[in-house]
Amino acid sequence: MASFPLLFDLGATKPTTRDIARTVKSGGSAALTEAERRADQARYQEVTCRSALNHVKGMPFEWTLNPYRGCTHGCHYCYARRYHVQFELNADDEFASVILVKKNFVEVLTRELARPSWTGEYIAIGTATDCYQPIEGHYKLTRRSIEALLRARNPIGIVTKGPMVVRDRDLLAELSRATTCTVCMSVPTVDESAWERLEPGTAHPLQRLRAVRELVDAGINAGVLMNPIVPGFSSSRDKLERTIKAIADHGARFCGCNVMFLEDGTRTHFMKFLAREFPALVPRYERLYRKKHAPEEYRKQVQGMVRLLQDRYGLAKREKADDRVPTSDPEPEQVGFAW
Ligand code: SF4
C-alpha cells in the first residue's frame, strides 16, 4: 500500500491524483494515512499535479483552474460532488471532508502561462471546487495563482462563496485595470433556514454580500449569482424578493440565476439528503427531476420572476457580467409562478 509524506515534509514527492485514486480504491479513504486532519475535521491530502490549466467543453469558457478538489463548504446540491468519484472518493461525506491540495499548482501554472503556445485566453477559477474555501487561508494557492495571472495580464473570472476573496482585492483591482476580471459571488438565497440546511459549511449570505460591496468599492466587477435556486427551499416569491433586494442594496454590479440541476453522484447525494431530512419533499422532487433539469416551463417561471424582481430593484439596469459568466438559462420569460 502506498504511504504518503506528511503535510509539511517539503522535501518529499507528493502523490499524484492517480496515486490517490489507486490508494483509495484498494483501502478506502482510511488508507490516506498521511492526510492531515485539521480543526475543521476535514482531512487534507497534498498531491502533485501535472497540469494546472484544465481544458473544458460545452461552457462559455474553455479553461478552468481548481487548486483544490473537494470542498468543505459541503453544499448538498453541489454539481462538483460527482467529480469526487474520479478519485475513488464518494460524493457524500468524503466530498466535504477529504480535500486534495495541489501543492505544486502555482509553479505548474506559471510554466503553462509562459508557454509560447498559450494565447492568454480567459480562465474561469473555482468551477469544480471553491477556490476560497477555508484552507486557502493556509495554502494561499488561489492568491499565488492570481499573482501569476496578474504578471501575465491574463483575463479571469472567479466564482466563489468565500468572503476570503476580499483578502485579494489588491491583486484583483490591479488585474481589473489591465484586463477582464470578474468576481461572481454565489448567494442563492438570504433565507437563513435554507442557507443552514443546504450550505452547511459556508459563510452567512450577508457576509458574502458585504464582500461583494467591498470588491465593487475597490473597482472590481463583482456581482452575484443566485446559483442554484432550489425548488421548495429558496424558490418562493418572498425569498426571491428578499434575496434580490439584498443583492441590490449591497451594490452588486450584476445578478444572475439558475435553477438547480441534478445528475450522477449529486442526484444520489441530494435525494439521500432529502429522504433523511425532508422526506415529505421526496415525491415532489421525483416528479420535478425526472431528468437532469427541472422542466423548462418551471425554470422559465422562476427565471421570469427573478427578472421581474431584478427590474423592480434596479438590478436589470446595472452592468452585465462578462459574456463568459453563465448567468441564466436561455430565454427566460415570465409565465406565472408556482413553488
Ligand atoms: S461552495 Fe461551491 S464548490 Fe463548494 S460545495 Fe458549495 S457549490 Fe460546491
Boltz pocket constraint, residues with backbone or C-beta under 6 A from the ligand:
constraints:
  - pocket:
      binder: B
      contacts: [[A, 71], [A, 72], [A, 73], [A, 74], [A, 75], [A, 77], [A, 78], [A, 79], [A, 80], [A, 126], [A, 128], [A, 129], [A, 130], [A, 161]]
      max_distance: 6.0
